[in-house]
């Protein structure tokens, strides 16, 4: 039986140091102009590494005339420790 225990020491095992879960999601909502809206709230543990990216599409309601202008839309990410809540 002792010869079998050495077999497991010779087999290379790849250990992942990160989670394999895909946390991507999609939010569809309407909002008033000029308001801050939390689109995602995620709890993280100390030592977690989070990569945040975003894509945005803005649709305006139908207007009486053609609209030719600039629309400023921003996506911002904030980290707030639980001790401050």
MOPAC internal coordinates of N, CA, C and O (Angstrom, degrees):
PM7 1SCF
backbone

  N    0.0000 0     0.00 0     0.00 0    0    0    0
  C    1.4577 1     0.00 0     0.00 0    1    0    0
  C    1.5164 1   111.43 1     0.00 0    2    1    0
  O    1.2310 1   120.28 1   153.55 1    3    2    1
  N    1.3285 1   117.08 1   -26.45 1    3    2    1
  C    1.4534 1   119.97 1  -177.01 1    5    3    2
  C    1.5285 1   111.90 1   -68.29 1    6    5    3
  O    1.2310 1   120.00 1   152.60 1    7    6    5
  N    1.3345 1   117.60 1   -27.40 1    7    6    5
  C    1.4670 1   119.41 1   179.35 1    9    7    6
  C    1.5304 1   111.50 1   -70.67 1   10    9    7
  O    1.2310 1   119.59 1   154.68 1   11   10    9
  N    1.3358 1   118.38 1   -25.32 1   11   10    9
  C    1.4684 1   120.99 1   178.04 1   13   11   10
  C    1.5277 1   111.77 1   -74.57 1   14   13   11
  O    1.2310 1   119.58 1   148.73 1   15   14   13
  N    1.3040 1   118.41 1   -31.27 1   15   14   13
  C    1.4586 1   120.74 1  -179.14 1   17   15   14
  C    1.5283 1   111.25 1   -67.10 1   18   17   15
  O    1.2310 1   119.84 1   151.87 1   19   18   17
  N    1.3252 1   117.91 1   -28.13 1   19   18   17
  C    1.4601 1   120.92 1   179.14 1   21   19   18
  C    1.5295 1   111.92 1   -75.95 1   22   21   19
  O    1.2310 1   120.15 1   157.84 1   23   22   21
  N    1.3084 1   117.31 1   -22.16 1   23   22   21
  C    1.4666 1   121.14 1   179.92 1   25   23   22
  C    1.5273 1   110.37 1   -63.71 1   26   25   23
  O    1.2310 1   120.64 1   140.11 1   27   26   25
  N    1.3190 1   116.39 1   -39.89 1   27   26   25
  C    1.4637 1   119.94 1  -177.34 1   29   27   26
  C    1.5264 1   112.27 1   -70.02 1   30   29   27
  O    1.2310 1   119.69 1   157.00 1   31   30   29
  N    1.3055 1   118.19 1   -23.00 1   31   30   29
  C    1.4532 1   121.12 1   177.07 1   33   31   30
  C    1.5234 1   111.84 1   -77.76 1   34   33   31
  O    1.2310 1   119.77 1   157.53 1   35   34   33
  N    1.3275 1   118.05 1   -22.47 1   35   34   33
  C    1.4529 1   122.20 1  -177.62 1   37   35   34
  C    1.5231 1   113.20 1   -88.92 1   38   37   35
  O    1.2310 1   119.76 1   160.18 1   39   38   37
  N    1.3222 1   118.07 1   -19.82 1   39   38   37
  C    1.4653 1   121.47 1  -177.44 1   41   39   38
  C    1.5246 1   108.78 1   -80.92 1   42   41   39
  O    1.2310 1   119.87 1   -59.18 1   43   42   41
  N    1.3476 1   117.85 1   120.82 1   43   42   41
  C    1.4713 1   118.93 1   178.77 1   45   43   42
  C    1.5329 1   111.01 1   -72.29 1   46   45   43
  O    1.2310 1   121.11 1   -45.15 1   47   46   45
  N    1.2898 1   115.48 1   134.85 1   47   46   45
  C    1.4572 1   121.71 1  -179.87 1   49   47   46
  C    1.5172 1   107.99 1  -122.22 1   50   49   47
  O    1.2310 1   120.55 1   -54.87 1   51   50   49
  N    1.3202 1   116.56 1   125.13 1   51   50   49
  C    1.4595 1   120.69 1   178.32 1   53   51   50
  C    1.5246 1   109.16 1   -87.25 1   54   53   51
  O    1.2310 1   120.89 1   -60.43 1   55   54   53
  N    1.3099 1   115.91 1   119.57 1   55   54   53
  C    1.4538 1   121.50 1   179.81 1   57   55   54
  C    1.5173 1   108.02 1  -105.97 1   58   57   55
  O    1.2310 1   121.02 1   -57.71 1   59   58   57
  N    1.3336 1   115.66 1   122.29 1   59   58   57
  C    1.4645 1   119.55 1   179.35 1   61   59   58
  C    1.5139 1   109.60 1   -78.53 1   62   61   59
  O    1.2310 1   120.96 1   -41.82 1   63   62   61
  N    1.3263 1   115.77 1   138.18 1   63   62   61
  C    1.4530 1   119.74 1   178.17 1   65   63   62
  C    1.5246 1   112.03 1   -99.10 1   66   65   63
  O    1.2310 1   120.70 1  -176.36 1   67   66   65
  N    1.3165 1   116.26 1     3.64 1   67   66   65
  C    1.4641 1   119.86 1   178.71 1   69   67   66
  C    1.5140 1   109.73 1  -135.13 1   70   69   67
  O    1.2310 1   121.33 1   -21.02 1   71   70   69
  N    1.3057 1   115.06 1   158.98 1   71   70   69
  C    1.4605 1   120.52 1   178.92 1   73   71   70
  C    1.5208 1   110.31 1   -74.24 1   74   73   71
  O    1.2310 1   120.69 1   -31.68 1   75   74   73
  N    1.2928 1   116.28 1   148.32 1   75   74   73
  C    1.4566 1   120.31 1   179.42 1   77   75   74
  C    1.5123 1   112.70 1   -99.36 1   78   77   75
  O    1.2310 1   119.47 1  -170.44 1   79   78   77
  N    1.3271 1   118.61 1     9.56 1   79   78   77
  C    1.4543 1   121.44 1  -177.44 1   81   79   78
  C    1.5253 1   110.69 1   -77.28 1   82   81   79
  O    1.2310 1   120.98 1   -44.89 1   83   82   81
  N    1.3138 1   115.73 1   135.11 1   83   82   81
  C    1.4615 1   121.89 1   176.05 1   85   83   82
  C    1.5206 1   107.65 1   -90.64 1   86   85   83
  O    1.2310 1   120.19 1   -66.02 1   87   86   85
  N    1.3292 1   117.23 1   113.98 1   87   86   85
  C    1.4620 1   121.62 1  -176.28 1   89   87   86
  C    1.5291 1   112.77 1   -96.76 1   90   89   87
  O    1.2310 1   120.22 1  -167.69 1   91   90   89
  N    1.3277 1   117.18 1    12.31 1   91   90   89
  C    1.4570 1   119.22 1  -178.15 1   93   91   90
  C    1.5290 1   110.43 1   -68.39 1   94   93   91
  O    1.2310 1   120.95 1   -30.79 1   95   94   93
  N    1.3116 1   115.78 1   149.21 1   95   94   93
  C    1.4541 1   121.51 1   179.93 1   97   95   94
  C    1.5180 1   109.45 1  -155.79 1   98   97   95
  O    1.2310 1   120.94 1    -8.54 1   99   98   97
  N    1.3056 1   115.81 1   171.46 1   99   98   97
  C    1.4631 1   121.52 1  -177.73 1  101   99   98
  C    1.5245 1   109.00 1  -129.01 1  102  101   99
  O    1.2310 1   120.53 1   -45.10 1  103  102  101
  N    1.3185 1   116.60 1   134.90 1  103  102  101
  C    1.4606 1   122.33 1   176.77 1  105  103  102
  C    1.5195 1   108.70 1  -118.87 1  106  105  103
  O    1.2310 1   120.78 1   -53.44 1  107  106  105
  N    1.3045 1   116.11 1   126.56 1  107  106  105
  C    1.4654 1   121.75 1   174.27 1  109  107  106
  C    1.5220 1   107.15 1  -117.74 1  110  109  107
  O    1.2310 1   120.29 1   -60.40 1  111  110  109
  N    1.3194 1   117.05 1   119.60 1  111  110  109
  C    1.4520 1   119.65 1  -178.92 1  113  111  110
  C    1.5170 1   110.27 1  -154.89 1  114  113  111
  O    1.2310 1   121.04 1   -15.34 1  115  114  113
  N    1.3153 1   115.61 1   164.66 1  115  114  113
  C    1.4595 1   121.44 1   174.21 1  117  115  114
  C    1.5278 1   107.39 1  -110.95 1  118  117  115
  O    1.2310 1   120.93 1   -27.27 1  119  118  117
  N    1.3104 1   115.83 1   152.73 1  119  118  117
  C    1.4562 1   120.00 1  -177.82 1  121  119  118
  C    1.5132 1   109.95 1  -153.10 1  122  121  119
  O    1.2310 1   121.30 1   -21.50 1  123  122  121
  N    1.2989 1   115.11 1   158.50 1  123  122  121
  C    1.4577 1   120.69 1   174.35 1  125  123  122
  C    1.5139 1   109.16 1   -81.74 1  126  125  123
  O    1.2310 1   120.79 1   -26.60 1  127  126  125
  N    1.2909 1   116.09 1   153.40 1  127  126  125
  C    1.4612 1   121.60 1  -178.95 1  129  127  126
  C    1.5261 1   109.22 1   -68.09 1  130  129  127
  O    1.2310 1   120.85 1   -43.64 1  131  130  129
  N    1.3322 1   115.98 1   136.36 1  131  130  129
  C    1.4536 1   121.30 1   174.76 1  133  131  130
  C    1.5129 1   114.84 1    86.92 1  134  133  131
  O    1.2310 1   119.12 1  -168.08 1  135  134  133
  N    1.3265 1   119.28 1    11.92 1  135  134  133
  C    1.4540 1   120.48 1   179.43 1  137  135  134
  C    1.5306 1   110.43 1  -107.55 1  138  137  135
  O    1.2310 1   121.09 1   -33.02 1  139  138  137
  N    1.3226 1   115.53 1   146.98 1  139  138  137
  C    1.4623 1   121.71 1   173.92 1  141  139  138
  C    1.5249 1   108.29 1   -89.43 1  142  141  139
  O    1.2310 1   120.75 1   -52.08 1  143  142  141
  N    1.3157 1   116.18 1   127.92 1  143  142  141
  C    1.4568 1   120.39 1  -177.12 1  145  143  142
  C    1.5206 1   108.91 1  -126.28 1  146  145  143
  O    1.2310 1   119.59 1   -57.06 1  147  146  145
  N    1.3410 1   118.39 1   122.94 1  147  146  145
  C    1.4616 1   118.90 1   175.90 1  149  147  146
  C    1.5244 1   109.84 1   -72.89 1  150  149  147
  O    1.2310 1   120.55 1   -67.75 1  151  150  149
  N    1.3135 1   116.55 1   112.25 1  151  150  149
  C    1.4613 1   120.84 1  -178.45 1  153  151  150
  C    1.5246 1   111.37 1   -89.70 1  154  153  151
  O    1.2310 1   119.81 1   159.59 1  155  154  153
  N    1.3203 1   117.97 1   -20.41 1  155  154  153
  C    1.4632 1   120.95 1   179.97 1  157  155  154
  C    1.5171 1   109.15 1  -154.72 1  158  157  155
  O    1.2310 1   120.84 1   -44.56 1  159  158  157
  N    1.3184 1   116.00 1   135.44 1  159  158  157
  C    1.4623 1   121.98 1   175.12 1  161  159  158
  C    1.5212 1   106.43 1  -129.62 1  162  161  159
  O    1.2310 1   120.29 1   -64.61 1  163  162  161
  N    1.3165 1   117.06 1   115.39 1  163  162  161
  C    1.4608 1   122.24 1  -177.67 1  165  163  162
  C    1.5232 1   109.54 1  -124.62 1  166  165  163
  O    1.2310 1   120.53 1   -47.79 1  167  166  165
  N    1.3233 1   116.59 1   132.21 1  167  166  165
  C    1.4621 1   120.50 1   173.47 1  169  167  166
  C    1.5180 1   108.53 1   -86.39 1  170  169  167
  O    1.2310 1   120.86 1   -44.84 1  171  170  169
  N    1.3200 1   115.96 1   135.16 1  171  170  169
  C    1.4647 1   121.23 1   178.41 1  173  171  170
  C    1.5256 1   109.03 1  -126.09 1  174  173  171
  O    1.2310 1   121.36 1   -24.17 1  175  174  173
  N    1.2977 1   115.01 1   155.83 1  175  174  173
  C    1.4606 1   121.71 1   178.53 1  177  175  174
  C    1.5273 1   108.83 1   -99.63 1  178  177  175
  O    1.2310 1   119.74 1   -23.77 1  179  178  177
  N    1.3346 1   118.10 1   156.23 1  179  178  177
  C    1.4625 1   119.69 1   177.11 1  181  179  178
  C    1.5270 1   110.61 1   -58.07 1  182  181  179
  O    1.2310 1   121.02 1   -46.24 1  183  182  181
  N    1.3125 1   115.65 1   133.76 1  183  182  181
  C    1.4544 1   121.06 1  -179.18 1  185  183  182
  C    1.5169 1   113.58 1    94.57 1  186  185  183
  O    1.2310 1   119.69 1   170.24 1  187  186  185
  N    1.3333 1   118.20 1    -9.76 1  187  186  185
  C    1.4654 1   120.51 1   177.71 1  189  187  186
  C    1.5208 1   110.24 1   -70.08 1  190  189  187
  O    1.2310 1   120.78 1   -34.76 1  191  190  189
  N    1.3099 1   116.11 1   145.24 1  191  190  189
  C    1.4606 1   122.32 1   175.91 1  193  191  190
  C    1.5168 1   107.21 1  -111.96 1  194  193  191
  O    1.2310 1   120.75 1   -55.26 1  195  194  193
  N    1.3279 1   116.18 1   124.74 1  195  194  193
  C    1.4612 1   121.10 1  -176.52 1  197  195  194
  C    1.5212 1   108.85 1  -122.66 1  198  197  195
  O    1.2310 1   120.84 1   -47.54 1  199  198  197
  N    1.3030 1   115.99 1   132.46 1  199  198  197
  C    1.4584 1   121.82 1   175.46 1  201  199  198
  C    1.5225 1   107.95 1  -111.83 1  202  201  199
  O    1.2310 1   120.74 1   -59.55 1  203  202  201
  N    1.3310 1   116.18 1   120.45 1  203  202  201
  C    1.4605 1   120.86 1  -176.39 1  205  203  202
  C    1.5234 1   108.76 1  -112.30 1  206  205  203
  O    1.2310 1   121.09 1   -51.34 1  207  206  205
  N    1.2935 1   115.52 1   128.66 1  207  206  205
  C    1.4576 1   121.23 1   175.93 1  209  207  206
  C    1.5162 1   107.94 1  -139.71 1  210  209  207
  O    1.2310 1   120.57 1   -19.01 1  211  210  209
  N    1.2833 1   116.51 1   160.99 1  211  210  209
  C    1.4532 1   117.84 1  -178.47 1  213  211  210
  C    1.5031 1   113.47 1  -154.99 1  214  213  211
  O    1.2310 1   121.69 1   -26.06 1  215  214  213
  N    1.2896 1   114.38 1   153.94 1  215  214  213
  C    1.4590 1   122.01 1   173.61 1  217  215  214
  C    1.5220 1   106.65 1  -130.52 1  218  217  215
  O    1.2310 1   120.65 1   -34.25 1  219  218  217
  N    1.3021 1   116.37 1   145.75 1  219  218  217
  C    1.4507 1   119.79 1  -173.74 1  221  219  218
  C    1.5212 1   110.44 1  -135.85 1  222  221  219
  O    1.2310 1   120.89 1   -38.25 1  223  222  221
  N    1.2976 1   115.91 1   141.75 1  223  222  221
  C    1.4514 1   122.62 1   173.99 1  225  223  222
  C    1.5234 1   107.08 1  -130.99 1  226  225  223
  O    1.2310 1   120.53 1   -52.81 1  227  226  225
  N    1.3053 1   116.58 1   127.19 1  227  226  225
  C    1.4624 1   121.18 1  -178.23 1  229  227  226
  C    1.5217 1   108.36 1  -113.40 1  230  229  227
  O    1.2310 1   121.28 1   -54.56 1  231  230  229
  N    1.3161 1   115.16 1   125.44 1  231  230  229
  C    1.4547 1   120.65 1   175.81 1  233  231  230
  C    1.5226 1   108.52 1  -115.44 1  234  233  231
  O    1.2310 1   120.66 1   -49.08 1  235  234  233
  N    1.3048 1   116.35 1   130.92 1  235  234  233
  C    1.4543 1   121.75 1   179.41 1  237  235  234
  C    1.5212 1   109.41 1   -98.73 1  238  237  235
  O    1.2310 1   120.24 1   -26.33 1  239  238  237
  N    1.3349 1   117.15 1   153.67 1  239  238  237
  C    1.4690 1   119.30 1   177.86 1  241  239  238
  C    1.5257 1   110.34 1   -67.83 1  242  241  239
  O    1.2310 1   120.15 1   -19.17 1  243  242  241
  N    1.3112 1   117.31 1   160.83 1  243  242  241
  C    1.4605 1   119.62 1   178.27 1  245  243  242
  C    1.5308 1   110.98 1   -60.17 1  246  245  243
  O    1.2310 1   121.01 1   -43.57 1  247  246  245
  N    1.3115 1   115.67 1   136.43 1  247  246  245
  C    1.4622 1   120.81 1  -179.29 1  249  247  246
  C    1.5168 1   109.52 1  -114.28 1  250  249  247
  O    1.2310 1   120.39 1   -17.74 1  251  250  249
  N    1.3286 1   116.86 1   162.26 1  251  250  249
  C    1.4645 1   121.50 1  -178.93 1  253  251  250
  C    1.5313 1   111.08 1   -70.60 1  254  253  251
  O    1.2310 1   120.33 1   151.92 1  255  254  253
  N    1.3312 1   116.97 1   -28.08 1  255  254  253
  C    1.4613 1   120.48 1   179.47 1  257  255  254
  C    1.5195 1   109.21 1  -130.10 1  258  257  255
  O    1.2310 1   120.79 1    -9.03 1  259  258  257
  N    1.3074 1   116.10 1   170.97 1  259  258  257
  C    1.4604 1   120.22 1   176.73 1  261  259  258
  C    1.5259 1   110.30 1   -66.43 1  262  261  259
  O    1.2310 1   120.90 1   -40.90 1  263  262  261
  N    1.3090 1   115.88 1   139.10 1  263  262  261
  C    1.4589 1   121.11 1   179.27 1  265  263  262
  C    1.5156 1   108.45 1  -104.11 1  266  265  263
  O    1.2310 1   120.70 1   -58.80 1  267  266  265
  N    1.3135 1   116.26 1   121.20 1  267  266  265
  C    1.4588 1   121.40 1   175.57 1  269  267  266
  C    1.5137 1   106.65 1  -128.80 1  270  269  267
  O    1.2310 1   121.25 1   -83.56 1  271  270  269
  N    1.2934 1   115.22 1    96.44 1  271  270  269
  C    1.4556 1   119.77 1  -178.43 1  273  271  270
  C    1.5072 1   109.83 1  -163.51 1  274  273  271
  O    1.2310 1   120.78 1     3.60 1  275  274  273
  N    1.2958 1   116.12 1  -176.40 1  275  274  273
  C    1.4515 1   122.61 1  -176.82 1  277  275  274
  C    1.5286 1   109.55 1  -104.16 1  278  277  275
  O    1.2310 1   120.95 1   -44.13 1  279  278  277
  N    1.3084 1   115.79 1   135.87 1  279  278  277
  C    1.4571 1   122.07 1   175.70 1  281  279  278
  C    1.5220 1   106.89 1  -116.93 1  282  281  279
  O    1.2310 1   120.21 1   -55.10 1  283  282  281
  N    1.3281 1   117.19 1   124.90 1  283  282  281
  C    1.4600 1   122.23 1  -179.94 1  285  283  282
  C    1.5228 1   108.32 1  -101.15 1  286  285  283
  O    1.2310 1   120.45 1   -67.30 1  287  286  285
  N    1.3176 1   116.75 1   112.70 1  287  286  285
  C    1.4634 1   122.26 1   176.99 1  289  287  286
  C    1.5214 1   107.40 1  -125.45 1  290  289  287
  O    1.2310 1   120.50 1   -47.81 1  291  290  289
  N    1.3271 1   116.64 1   132.19 1  291  290  289
  C    1.4673 1   121.02 1  -177.24 1  293  291  290
  C    1.5172 1   110.31 1  -125.71 1  294  293  291
  O    1.2310 1   121.51 1   -34.29 1  295  294  293
  N    1.3078 1   114.71 1   145.71 1  295  294  293
  C    1.4517 1   122.54 1   172.77 1  297  295  294
  C    1.5206 1   106.62 1  -116.01 1  298  297  295
  O    1.2310 1   120.58 1   -60.62 1  299  298  297
  N    1.3281 1   116.49 1   119.38 1  299  298  297
  C    1.4582 1   120.54 1  -177.79 1  301  299  298
  C    1.5220 1   109.38 1  -124.01 1  302  301  299
  O    1.2310 1   120.54 1   -32.19 1  303  302  301
  N    1.3121 1   116.58 1   147.81 1  303  302  301
  C    1.4638 1   122.50 1   179.52 1  305  303  302
  C    1.5206 1   109.06 1  -118.35 1  306  305  303
  O    1.2310 1   120.92 1   -41.59 1  307  306  305
  N    1.3313 1   115.84 1   138.41 1  307  306  305
  C    1.4591 1   121.90 1  -179.54 1  309  307  306
  C    1.5210 1   108.61 1  -130.05 1  310  309  307
  O    1.2310 1   120.76 1   -33.24 1  311  310  309
  N    1.3162 1   116.15 1   146.76 1  311  310  309
  C    1.4617 1   121.64 1   171.93 1  313  311  310
  C    1.5142 1   107.76 1  -115.75 1  314  313  311
  O    1.2310 1   121.01 1   -53.38 1  315  314  313
  N    1.3276 1   115.68 1   126.62 1  315  314  313
  C    1.4699 1   121.26 1   178.69 1  317  315  314
  C    1.5245 1   107.42 1  -124.98 1  318  317  315
  O    1.2310 1   119.50 1   -62.51 1  319  318  317
  N    1.3334 1   118.57 1   117.49 1  319  318  317
  C    1.4737 1   120.21 1   177.73 1  321  319  318
  C    1.5358 1   110.85 1   -64.61 1  322  321  319
  O    1.2310 1   120.86 1   -31.61 1  323  322  321
  N    1.3352 1   115.95 1   148.39 1  323  322  321
  C    1.4527 1   120.70 1  -179.24 1  325  323  322
  C    1.5232 1   112.47 1   -61.33 1  326  325  323
  O    1.2310 1   119.97 1   150.69 1  327  326  325
  N    1.3056 1   117.66 1   -29.31 1  327  326  325
  C    1.4678 1   119.57 1  -179.08 1  329  327  326
  C    1.5181 1   112.91 1   -66.27 1  330  329  327
  O    1.2310 1   120.10 1   160.57 1  331  330  329
  N    1.3400 1   117.41 1   -19.43 1  331  330  329
  C    1.4647 1   120.92 1   177.91 1  333  331  330
  C    1.5251 1   112.87 1   -88.98 1  334  333  331
  O    1.2310 1   120.78 1   169.43 1  335  334  333
  N    1.3225 1   116.12 1   -10.57 1  335  334  333
  C    1.4591 1   119.52 1   179.43 1  337  335  334
  C    1.4755 1   108.79 1   -84.60 1  338  337  335
  O    1.2310 1   120.10 1   180.00 1  339  338  337

